[in-house]
């Protein structure tokens, strides 16, 4: 599998990156054609991310867009996706899987300014996430895990073929927005790569919203993750502060996400 960071700034777009958006790709056999191809799954689509996504994949080839939760900084560019699929010069591009929490389409309509008569049936195939209920997109097995945030929120464990050996299964986990909780530990258990938010620093005392660098590192340590990438760092926060805090809890392989970064597992 390959992970590309499209956007990683916490809570908003920033001067060097769009808001949250991550592209996970894996090769598999297309059941319709019998041919090997790349499957493309986008996790979150925050403000400014849809346009930047074009740098890494033809958006017509997206197989699924999955929202960790429905705060605007993680899904606001869904309307750009909607416009692209409905009014593309080639004609309507058909349905793409759109996954998210239980109020998914209500939130899409709210951002779009549409009433309940709009069902987006021509461009979206809704998939309502459930804690622990896995689904597949091509060769990628995706399992949502309930997170600890201010709204219904999920992290994801993604199992798929290794880039170096397609017969080998490897795993990526993405926390979405969450504080430290047991379900996130279970999600991240033994993964090759943990993509973990660190929206807070030690100066932020409120709980139940975000991880700090130290709590993210404790998550990686407890779960025995092989490596971790810190993301969702606020535009006003020095990433070195977050990294230093993470080092207090874990001496494993830690890096900080930036737009355009790629990781292969």
Buried (B, 14 or more C-beta within 10 A) or exposed (E): BBBBBBBBBBBBBBEEBBBBBBBBBBBBEEEEEEEEEBBBBBBBBBBBBBEBBEEBBEBEEBBBBBBBBBBBBBBBBBBBBBEBBBEEEEEEBEBBBBBBBEEBBEBBBEBBEBEEEEEBEEBBEBBEBEEEEEBEBBBBBBBBBBBBBEEBBBBBBBBBBBBEEBEEEBBBBBBBBBBBBEBBBBBBBEBBBBBBBBBBBBEEEEEEBBBBBBBBBBBBBBBEBBBBBBBBBBBEBEBEBBBBBBBEBBEBEBEBBBBBBEBBB
